[in-house]
Amino acid sequence: MPADVETDVLVVGSGPAGGAAALLLSTYGVANIVVTKYGQLSDTPRAHITNQRTMEVLRDAGIEDKVVAKATPQHLMGDTVFCSSLAGEELGRLRTWYTHPLRQAEHDLASPSAICDMPQHLMEPVLVENAIARGTSFRYQTEYLSLEQDPDGVTATVRDRLRGDEYRIRAKYLVGTDGGRSKVAEDIGLPMVGRMGVAGSINIVFEADLTKYTAYRPSTLYWVLQTGSDVGGIGMGLVRCVRPWHEWLIVWGYDIDGAPPDLTEEYARRIAHHLIGDDSVPVTIRSSSTWTVNHQYAETYHRGRVFCAGDAVHRHPPSNGLGSNTSIQDAYNLAWKLKLVLDGAAGPELLDTYSAERAPVGRQVVERANRSIGETARIFEALGLLSTGDHAQLRRNMDARKLPTADAEKQRRQLREAIELKNYEFNTLGVELNQRYASTAVVPDGTPPPMNPRDDELHHLATTWPGAKVPHAWVGRDRTRVSTLDLGGRGRFTVLTGVGGEGWVAAAAAVGAELGVPVAAVTIGPGADYEDLYGDWARLREVDDGGCLLLRPDNHVCFRARAAARDETTTLRDALRQVLSLGP
């Protein structure tokens, strides 16, 4: 039976991964259709932290400014509070999201883009509206039912939920971004490790003017330690700022082995007042829902012509704020590869590198997020909150830290150390930026991977080692300053070289024309295309002036030569053929 609709890529799901996939595919000129069974985009804030690497992706896609215009900026995100309630006693603070002066410097040196807080119900429209403007065909109320693969493509059966009829969409490739209970992942039998439903959580979205309790200590997150706040959920009670200082989301846990709570408006308001600590504050409940904490990841991300991304392949709690970021970055890795294979410029084996490169990242994210929940227990232990469920005893245990005794001094030290440990949840710049890909789409140069002299989870190590993201440095031309990341991307390969690198520039033009792949060439240095404004690039590039870095369309280094080669054209051709899976 012939299909009713045909396209190059069918995207199932319209969340951050699906929206980003559609946006990038349309930006690269790939015909695509998005189907979602829902009648609207996300109407709740859910994911929100948008880290530097994701902002770099959105910068390359040309929508960074649109996100910045709607997001809460970094300086209002990071005075993270641990307290008995918003109106109650403050137990400690931690500078988070790189707002500590030392971490702020590292943040600013690592990227041209800044972290921000962009709630999902604001992010999704930016992704989808720009995807549609660039050519995506978007279909609401269209439910994915099943798929069939053959050597030439994928045929998906979908149901129009308004008309009630079913029809078939024929695509060369299908991308499943249909969330943590992905039917696409299930249908193609992706192998999963871990389990779903580790703990139960409640989200309560509400409006209240909490300016007097929060504006003087601006943060995205306010952590509340009370009796029962260690049950289920994400380690303790959370009041999360959605929009300063009047839109909020509470996360509260429940025992997943018992009956789920009855989410009446009265129940939701009671929890809100409980965590605020002031029953006189008017509270308007907007929504409430239950969800489960998951600890599961896929070992591989595709079967044949079907690929999965986002929560479909990495399922974890929101700790560390990595979920939507990893989802958007999945799409960034996959989209350019689909483009080149569809154009016939790369062999289909290039698509195998998607799993090879992204599955290790997904596993790391799942493990890190769940480990962060466990590390929260140190705070409860320091305050003696795990030894009793009695509220009066709980209060006495907390007050004990104020006494002039040796035990109290020990308790105070343990609390400081426990809060400091949460840097591994809120300040993991290395987790966000140190991803190094290893696959056939990266040509090793025979050198060992660089060792980070500091904690690799907490600190970024800029390097041009093949597989790493190109380091950020400011370069200039014509009174304009741009990042080295701005020199690459835009769906094409880029050669970066310096004074004396004319052979690499000529090779880029020749090899690009021969292989039918756009390869830009940029020189950096005195009298070159761009000036190394502060000398940072010379310190970061790890090659000589006449050496070469070849950047993939996702700005990861896929080949480097420390100096000029005997025959730059042959050297560059061989490297690019390997990256494109074109054989020797």
C-alpha positions as CSV (number, residue, x, y, z in Angstrom):
1,M,0.0,0.0,0.0
2,P,1.5,3.4,-1.0
3,A,2.0,6.0,1.8
4,D,-0.3,9.0,1.9
5,V,2.5,11.4,2.8
6,E,6.2,11.4,2.0
7,T,9.2,13.3,3.6
8,D,12.9,12.9,4.2
9,V,12.7,12.7,8.0
10,L,9.7,12.1,10.3
11,V,10.1,13.3,13.8
12,V,7.8,11.8,16.4
13,G,7.4,14.1,19.4
14,S,7.6,17.9,19.8
15,G,9.5,18.4,23.1
16,P,13.0,19.9,23.3
17,A,14.6,17.0,21.4
18,G,11.9,16.9,18.7
19,G,11.7,20.7,18.4
20,A,15.5,21.0,18.1
21,A,15.7,18.2,15.6
22,A,13.1,19.9,13.4
23,L,14.7,23.3,13.7
24,L,18.1,22.0,12.8
25,L,16.9,19.8,9.9
26,S,15.0,22.7,8.4
27,T,18.0,25.0,8.9
28,Y,20.1,22.5,6.9
29,G,17.4,22.3,4.2
30,V,16.1,18.8,5.1
31,A,12.4,18.2,4.5
32,N,10.8,17.0,7.7
33,I,7.4,16.4,9.4
34,V,6.8,16.5,13.1
35,V,3.9,14.7,14.6
36,T,2.6,15.0,18.2
37,K,-0.4,13.4,19.7
38,Y,-1.1,16.5,21.7
39,G,-3.1,19.5,20.7
40,Q,-0.6,22.0,22.0
41,L,3.0,22.3,23.1
42,S,4.0,21.9,26.8
43,D,1.9,24.0,29.1
44,T,4.0,23.5,32.2
45,P,7.5,24.7,33.0
46,R,9.2,21.3,33.7
47,A,12.7,21.5,32.2
48,H,14.3,24.9,32.7
49,I,18.1,25.1,33.2
50,T,19.7,25.9,29.8
51,N,23.4,25.4,30.0
52,Q,26.2,27.0,27.9
53,R,26.6,24.1,25.5
54,T,22.9,24.2,24.6
55,M,23.0,28.0,24.2
56,E,25.9,27.4,21.8
57,V,23.7,25.1,19.8
58,L,21.0,27.7,19.8
59,R,23.5,30.3,18.8
60,D,24.5,28.3,15.8
61,A,20.9,27.8,14.9
62,G,20.4,31.6,15.0
63,I,17.9,31.7,17.9
64,E,20.1,32.4,20.9
65,D,18.8,36.0,21.1
66,K,15.2,34.8,21.1
67,V,15.9,32.5,24.1
68,V,17.8,35.2,26.0
69,A,14.9,37.6,25.5
70,K,12.5,35.3,27.4
71,A,14.8,33.6,29.9
72,T,15.7,34.4,33.5
73,P,19.4,35.6,33.3
74,Q,22.2,34.0,35.2
75,H,22.5,36.7,37.9
76,L,19.0,35.9,39.2
77,M,19.6,32.1,39.3
78,G,22.3,31.3,41.8
79,D,21.8,32.3,45.4
80,T,20.5,28.9,46.2
81,V,19.0,28.6,49.7
82,F,18.5,25.7,52.1
83,C,15.8,26.5,54.6
84,S,13.1,25.2,56.9
85,S,10.6,27.2,54.7
86,L,10.8,30.3,52.7
87,A,9.6,32.4,55.6
88,G,11.4,30.2,58.1
89,E,15.0,29.7,59.1
90,E,17.8,29.7,56.6
91,L,20.2,26.9,57.1
92,G,22.8,27.8,54.4
93,R,23.3,29.0,50.9
94,L,25.4,27.8,47.9
95,R,26.4,29.9,45.0
96,T,25.1,27.9,42.1
97,W,25.1,28.0,38.2
98,Y,28.6,29.5,38.3
99,T,27.7,32.7,40.2
100,H,30.6,32.3,42.6
101,P,33.2,34.8,41.4
102,L,35.8,32.1,40.7
103,R,33.3,29.9,38.9
104,Q,31.8,32.9,37.1
105,A,35.3,33.6,35.6
106,E,35.6,30.0,34.4
107,H,32.0,30.2,33.0
108,D,32.8,33.4,31.0
109,L,36.1,32.0,29.7
110,A,34.5,28.7,28.5
111,S,31.9,30.0,26.1
112,P,30.5,33.0,24.3
113,S,27.1,32.1,25.7
114,A,25.7,32.3,29.2
115,I,23.7,29.8,31.2
116,C,20.1,30.9,31.7
117,D,16.7,29.6,33.0
118,M,14.3,29.0,30.1
119,P,11.2,27.1,31.2
120,Q,10.1,24.4,28.8
121,H,6.7,26.0,28.1
122,L,8.6,29.0,26.8
123,M,11.5,27.1,25.1
124,E,9.3,24.7,23.0
125,P,7.5,27.5,21.1
126,V,10.8,29.2,20.2
127,L,12.1,25.9,18.8
128,V,8.9,24.9,17.0
129,E,7.9,28.3,15.6
130,N,11.4,28.8,14.1
131,A,11.4,25.2,12.7
132,I,8.0,25.9,11.0
133,A,9.3,29.2,9.7
134,R,12.2,27.4,8.1
135,G,10.1,24.6,6.5
136,T,9.0,22.0,9.0
137,S,5.5,20.6,8.5
138,F,4.0,20.3,12.0
139,R,1.0,18.2,12.8
140,Y,-0.8,18.4,16.1
141,Q,-3.3,15.8,17.3
142,T,-1.4,13.1,15.3
143,E,-0.6,10.0,17.2
144,Y,2.2,7.7,16.2
145,L,1.0,4.0,16.2
146,S,3.6,1.8,14.5
147,L,6.4,1.6,12.0
148,E,7.8,-0.7,9.4
149,Q,11.4,-0.5,8.1
150,D,12.8,-1.7,4.8
151,P,16.2,-1.1,3.1
152,D,15.0,2.2,1.6
153,G,13.0,3.9,4.4
154,V,10.5,3.8,7.1
155,T,6.7,3.7,6.9
156,A,4.9,5.0,10.0
157,T,1.2,4.6,10.7
158,V,-0.4,7.5,12.5
159,R,-3.9,8.4,13.7
160,D,-5.5,11.8,13.2
161,R,-7.1,12.2,16.6
162,L,-9.5,14.9,15.3
163,R,-10.9,12.9,12.4
164,G,-10.2,9.4,13.9
165,D,-8.7,8.0,10.7
166,E,-5.3,6.4,10.2
167,Y,-2.8,7.2,7.5
168,R,0.8,6.3,6.5
169,I,3.8,8.6,6.4
170,R,6.8,7.4,4.3
171,A,10.2,8.8,5.4
172,K,13.8,7.9,4.6
173,Y,14.5,8.2,8.3
174,L,12.5,8.4,11.5
175,V,13.6,10.2,14.8
176,G,11.7,9.1,17.9
177,T,11.7,11.9,20.5
178,D,8.5,10.8,22.2
179,G,9.6,11.0,25.8
180,G,10.4,8.8,28.7
181,R,7.8,6.1,27.8
182,S,8.8,6.2,24.1
183,K,6.8,3.9,21.9
184,V,9.3,4.3,19.1
185,A,12.1,3.1,21.3
186,E,9.9,0.2,22.4
187,D,8.9,-0.7,18.8
188,I,12.5,-1.0,17.6
189,G,13.6,-2.8,20.7
190,L,16.3,-0.5,22.1
191,P,18.2,-2.2,24.9
192,M,17.6,-0.3,28.2
193,V,19.7,-0.5,31.4
194,G,18.2,0.5,34.8
195,R,14.6,0.9,35.9
196,M,11.7,3.2,35.8
197,G,9.7,4.4,38.9
198,V,12.5,4.7,41.4
199,A,10.6,7.3,43.5
200,G,7.4,9.3,43.3
201,S,7.2,13.1,42.8
202,I,4.5,15.8,42.7
203,N,4.7,19.0,40.6
204,I,2.5,21.9,41.8
205,V,2.5,25.0,39.6
206,F,1.2,28.1,41.3
207,E,1.2,31.8,41.4
208,A,2.1,33.9,44.5
209,D,3.9,37.1,45.2
210,L,6.9,35.8,47.1
211,T,9.1,38.9,46.5
212,K,9.7,39.6,50.2
213,Y,11.0,36.0,50.8
214,T,13.1,35.6,47.7
215,A,14.1,38.8,45.8
216,Y,16.9,39.6,48.3
217,R,18.4,36.2,47.7
218,P,17.6,35.6,44.0
219,S,17.7,32.0,42.9
220,T,16.1,29.5,40.7
221,L,15.9,26.9,43.5
222,Y,14.9,27.1,47.2
223,W,15.4,23.8,49.0
224,V,13.1,23.1,52.0
225,L,14.0,20.6,54.7
226,Q,11.0,19.5,56.7
227,T,9.6,16.3,58.2
228,G,8.8,14.0,55.3
229,S,10.7,16.0,52.7
230,D,13.2,13.2,52.3
231,V,10.5,10.7,51.1
232,G,10.5,10.1,47.4
233,G,10.9,13.0,45.1
234,I,14.3,14.5,44.4
235,G,15.8,14.4,47.9
236,M,14.0,17.3,49.6
237,G,11.2,19.7,49.1
238,L,11.8,22.3,46.4
239,V,10.3,25.7,45.6
240,R,11.4,26.6,42.1
241,C,11.1,30.0,40.6
242,V,9.5,29.9,37.1
243,R,9.3,33.7,36.7
244,P,10.7,36.1,39.3
245,W,9.0,36.4,41.8
246,H,5.4,35.4,41.2
247,E,5.3,32.1,39.2
248,W,6.5,29.0,41.0
249,L,6.7,25.2,40.8
250,I,6.9,23.0,43.9
251,V,8.4,19.5,43.8
252,W,7.4,17.3,46.7
253,G,7.8,13.5,47.0
254,Y,5.5,10.7,47.9
255,D,6.0,7.0,48.7
256,I,5.8,5.3,45.3
257,D,5.0,2.0,47.0
258,G,1.8,3.5,48.5
259,A,-1.3,5.1,46.9
260,P,-0.6,8.3,44.9
261,P,-1.9,11.4,46.6
262,D,-5.3,12.9,45.7
263,L,-4.2,16.1,43.9
264,T,-7.1,18.3,44.9
265,E,-6.6,22.0,44.8
266,E,-6.9,22.1,48.6
267,Y,-4.1,19.5,48.9
268,A,-1.9,21.5,46.5
269,R,-2.5,24.8,48.3
270,R,-1.7,23.1,51.7
271,I,1.7,21.9,50.4
272,A,2.4,25.3,48.9
273,H,1.7,27.1,52.2
274,H,3.7,24.4,54.0
275,L,6.8,25.1,52.0
276,I,6.3,28.9,52.0
277,G,5.8,28.9,55.7
278,D,3.3,31.8,55.6
279,D,-0.4,30.8,55.2
280,S,-1.4,34.5,54.7
281,V,0.2,34.6,51.2
282,P,-2.5,34.3,48.5
283,V,-1.8,31.2,46.4
284,T,-3.4,30.4,43.0
285,I,-2.9,26.8,42.0
286,R,-2.5,26.4,38.2
287,S,-1.9,22.7,37.9
288,S,-0.6,19.6,39.8
289,S,0.6,16.3,38.6
290,T,2.6,13.2,39.6
291,W,5.6,11.8,37.9
292,T,8.3,9.2,38.7
293,V,12.0,9.5,39.2
294,N,13.7,7.2,36.7
295,H,17.1,5.7,36.4
296,Q,17.4,4.2,32.9
297,Y,19.3,4.7,29.7
298,A,19.6,3.1,26.3
299,E,22.8,1.2,25.3
300,T,22.3,2.2,21.7
301,Y,20.2,4.9,20.1
302,H,19.1,3.4,16.8
303,R,18.0,0.4,14.8
304,G,18.3,0.6,11.1
305,R,16.8,3.8,9.8
306,V,15.1,4.7,13.1
307,F,16.9,6.9,15.7
308,C,15.8,8.0,19.2
309,A,16.8,11.1,21.2
310,G,16.0,12.9,24.4
311,D,14.1,11.3,27.2
312,A,13.4,8.3,24.9
313,V,16.9,7.2,25.6
314,H,18.0,8.8,28.8
315,R,15.5,8.9,31.7
316,H,16.5,10.5,34.9
317,P,15.4,13.1,37.5
318,P,15.9,16.8,36.9
319,S,18.9,17.0,39.3
320,N,21.8,18.8,37.6
321,G,19.5,20.4,35.1
322,L,20.8,18.2,32.3
323,G,17.7,16.7,30.7
324,S,16.5,19.1,28.0
325,N,20.1,20.1,27.4
326,T,21.2,16.6,26.6
327,S,18.1,16.2,24.4
328,I,18.8,19.3,22.3
329,Q,22.5,18.3,22.0
330,D,21.4,14.8,20.8
331,A,19.5,16.5,18.0
332,Y,22.6,18.7,17.2
333,N,24.7,15.6,16.8
334,L,22.3,13.8,14.6
335,A,20.9,16.5,12.3
336,W,24.0,17.3,10.3
337,K,24.7,13.6,9.8
338,L,21.3,13.0,8.4
339,K,21.7,15.9,6.1
340,L,25.0,14.7,4.6
341,V,23.8,11.1,4.2
342,L,20.5,12.2,2.6
343,D,22.6,14.4,0.2
344,G,24.8,11.4,-0.7
345,A,27.8,13.2,0.5
346,A,28.5,10.7,3.4
347,G,28.1,7.0,3.7
348,P,25.3,5.6,5.8
349,E,27.8,4.3,8.3
350,L,28.2,8.0,9.5
351,L,24.8,7.6,11.2
352,D,26.2,4.7,13.3
353,T,28.4,7.3,15.0
354,Y,25.4,8.9,16.6
355,S,25.0,6.1,19.1
356,A,28.7,5.7,19.5
357,E,29.0,9.4,20.5
358,R,25.8,10.2,22.4
359,A,25.1,7.0,24.3
360,P,28.1,7.5,26.7
361,V,26.9,11.0,27.3
362,G,23.3,9.8,28.1
363,R,24.6,7.2,30.5
364,Q,26.8,9.8,32.3
365,V,23.9,12.1,32.7
366,V,21.5,9.5,34.1
367,E,24.1,8.3,36.6
368,R,25.1,11.9,37.6
369,A,21.5,13.0,38.1
370,N,20.6,10.1,40.3
371,R,23.8,10.3,42.3
372,S,23.0,13.9,43.1
373,I,19.7,12.8,44.7
374,G,21.6,10.4,47.0
375,E,24.1,13.1,47.9
376,T,21.3,15.2,49.4
377,A,21.0,12.7,52.3
378,R,24.3,14.2,53.7
379,I,22.4,17.4,54.5
380,F,19.6,15.5,56.4
381,E,22.2,13.5,58.3
382,A,24.1,16.6,59.4
383,L,20.9,18.1,60.8
384,G,19.8,14.8,62.4
385,L,16.6,14.8,60.3
386,L,16.8,11.1,59.4
387,S,16.6,9.9,63.0
388,T,13.0,11.1,63.7
389,G,9.7,11.8,62.1
390,D,8.5,13.8,65.1
391,H,8.4,17.5,64.2
392,A,9.3,18.7,67.7
393,Q,12.3,16.5,67.8
394,L,13.2,17.5,64.3
395,R,13.2,21.2,65.4
396,R,15.4,20.3,68.4
397,N,17.9,18.5,66.2
398,M,18.2,21.5,63.9
399,D,18.5,23.9,66.8
400,A,21.3,21.8,68.3
401,R,23.8,23.2,65.8
402,K,23.5,26.6,67.5
403,L,24.9,25.4,70.8
404,P,28.5,26.2,71.9
405,T,29.5,22.6,72.2
406,A,31.9,20.3,70.4
407,D,29.1,18.2,69.0
408,A,27.4,21.3,67.7
409,E,30.6,22.5,66.1
410,K,30.9,19.1,64.4
411,Q,27.3,19.4,63.2
412,R,28.0,22.8,61.8
413,R,31.0,21.6,59.9
414,Q,29.1,18.6,58.5
415,L,26.4,20.8,57.3
416,R,28.8,23.1,55.5
417,E,30.5,20.1,53.9
418,A,27.2,18.6,52.9
419,I,26.0,21.8,51.2
420,E,29.4,22.2,49.5
421,L,29.0,18.7,48.1
422,K,26.0,20.0,46.1
423,N,28.4,21.7,43.8
424,Y,28.3,18.3,42.0
425,E,24.7,19.0,41.3
426,F,24.7,22.7,40.5
427,N,28.2,23.6,39.3
428,T,29.3,20.7,37.0
429,L,30.9,22.7,34.2
430,G,33.0,19.7,33.2
431,V,29.9,17.5,32.8
432,E,28.4,20.1,30.6
433,L,31.4,21.0,28.4
434,N,34.0,18.2,28.5
435,Q,32.2,15.8,26.2
436,R,34.7,14.1,23.9
437,Y,33.4,12.0,21.1
438,A,35.1,8.7,20.1
439,S,33.9,7.2,16.8
440,T,34.8,6.8,13.2
441,A,33.7,10.5,12.7
442,V,36.8,11.6,14.6
443,V,40.3,11.0,13.3
444,P,42.7,10.4,16.3
445,D,46.1,12.1,16.1
446,G,47.9,9.5,18.2
447,T,48.1,11.6,21.4
448,P,46.6,10.5,24.7
449,P,43.6,12.3,26.0
450,P,44.5,15.4,28.0
451,M,44.2,15.0,31.8
452,N,42.2,17.6,33.6
453,P,44.4,18.9,36.5
454,R,41.2,19.7,38.4
455,D,38.0,17.7,39.0
456,D,36.7,16.7,35.6
457,E,33.1,17.0,36.6
458,L,33.4,20.4,38.1
459,H,35.8,22.1,35.8
460,H,36.0,22.6,32.0
461,L,39.3,21.7,30.3
462,A,39.5,23.5,26.9
463,T,41.4,21.3,24.3
464,T,41.5,20.7,20.6
465,W,42.1,17.0,21.1
466,P,40.1,15.3,18.4
467,G,36.6,14.6,19.6
468,A,36.4,17.7,21.9
469,K,34.4,20.8,21.3
470,V,36.5,23.6,19.8
471,P,37.7,26.0,22.6
472,H,36.1,29.4,22.8
473,A,38.3,32.4,22.2
474,W,37.4,36.0,21.1
475,V,38.8,36.9,17.6
476,G,38.1,40.1,15.7
477,R,37.7,41.7,12.3
478,D,36.4,45.0,11.1
479,R,35.8,46.3,14.6
480,T,33.7,43.2,15.4
481,R,34.4,40.6,18.0
482,V,33.2,37.0,17.4
483,S,33.9,33.6,19.1
484,T,35.9,30.9,17.5
485,L,32.7,28.9,17.7
486,D,31.0,31.4,15.4
487,L,33.6,30.6,12.7
488,G,32.4,27.1,12.5
489,G,28.9,25.4,12.5
490,R,26.1,26.5,10.1
491,G,25.9,23.0,8.7
492,R,29.4,22.9,7.2
493,F,32.9,21.8,8.0
494,T,35.5,24.4,8.9
495,V,39.3,24.5,8.7
496,L,41.0,26.8,11.3
497,T,44.6,27.6,10.6
498,G,47.0,30.5,11.1
499,V,49.8,32.5,9.5
500,G,51.6,30.1,7.1
501,G,48.5,27.9,6.7
502,E,47.8,28.8,3.1
503,G,48.2,25.1,2.1
504,W,45.3,24.2,4.4
505,V,43.1,27.0,3.0
506,A,43.7,25.8,-0.6
507,A,43.1,22.2,0.5
508,A,39.8,23.1,2.1
509,A,38.5,24.5,-1.2
510,A,39.9,21.6,-3.3
511,V,38.6,18.8,-1.1
512,G,35.3,20.4,-0.5
513,A,34.7,20.7,-4.2
514,E,35.9,17.2,-4.9
515,L,33.7,15.6,-2.2
516,G,30.7,17.9,-2.6
517,V,30.8,19.0,1.0
518,P,31.1,22.7,2.0
519,V,34.4,23.3,3.8
520,A,35.1,26.8,5.0
521,A,38.6,28.0,5.8
522,V,39.5,30.7,8.3
523,T,42.9,32.0,9.2
524,I,43.6,33.6,12.6
525,G,46.6,35.8,13.4
526,P,48.3,39.0,12.4
527,G,47.1,40.1,9.0
528,A,44.9,37.0,8.7
529,D,41.1,36.7,8.3
530,Y,40.7,37.3,12.0
531,E,43.0,38.8,14.7
532,D,43.7,36.8,17.9
533,L,42.5,39.8,20.0
534,Y,43.8,38.7,23.4
535,G,46.3,35.9,22.4
536,D,43.9,33.4,23.9
537,W,43.6,31.4,20.7
538,A,47.3,30.9,20.4
539,R,47.3,29.5,24.0
540,L,44.3,27.2,23.4
541,R,44.7,25.8,19.8
542,E,47.5,23.3,20.7
543,V,48.8,23.4,17.1
544,D,51.5,25.6,15.4
545,D,50.6,28.7,13.3
546,G,50.8,26.6,10.2
547,G,48.8,23.7,11.7
548,C,45.2,22.9,11.1
549,L,42.0,22.0,13.0
550,L,39.1,20.6,11.1
551,L,35.7,21.2,12.8
552,R,32.6,19.2,12.1
553,P,29.3,21.1,11.6
554,D,28.6,20.6,15.4
555,N,31.9,22.4,16.2
556,H,33.7,19.3,17.5
557,V,37.2,18.8,16.3
558,C,37.4,15.8,14.0
559,F,41.0,16.2,12.8
560,R,44.1,18.2,13.7
561,A,47.6,18.6,12.3
562,R,50.1,20.3,14.6
563,A,52.0,21.8,11.6
564,A,52.0,22.1,7.9
565,A,51.8,18.8,6.0
566,R,53.9,17.6,3.1
567,D,50.6,17.5,1.1
568,E,47.8,19.3,2.8
569,T,45.2,18.4,0.2
570,T,45.8,14.7,0.4
571,T,46.0,14.8,4.2
572,L,42.7,16.7,4.5
573,R,41.0,14.6,1.9
574,D,41.9,11.4,3.8
575,A,40.7,12.8,7.1
576,L,37.4,14.0,5.7
577,R,36.7,10.8,3.8
578,Q,37.1,8.9,7.1
579,V,34.8,11.3,8.9
580,L,32.2,11.0,6.2
581,S,32.5,7.1,6.1
582,L,33.5,7.2,2.4
583,G,36.2,4.6,2.8
584,P,39.9,5.0,1.9
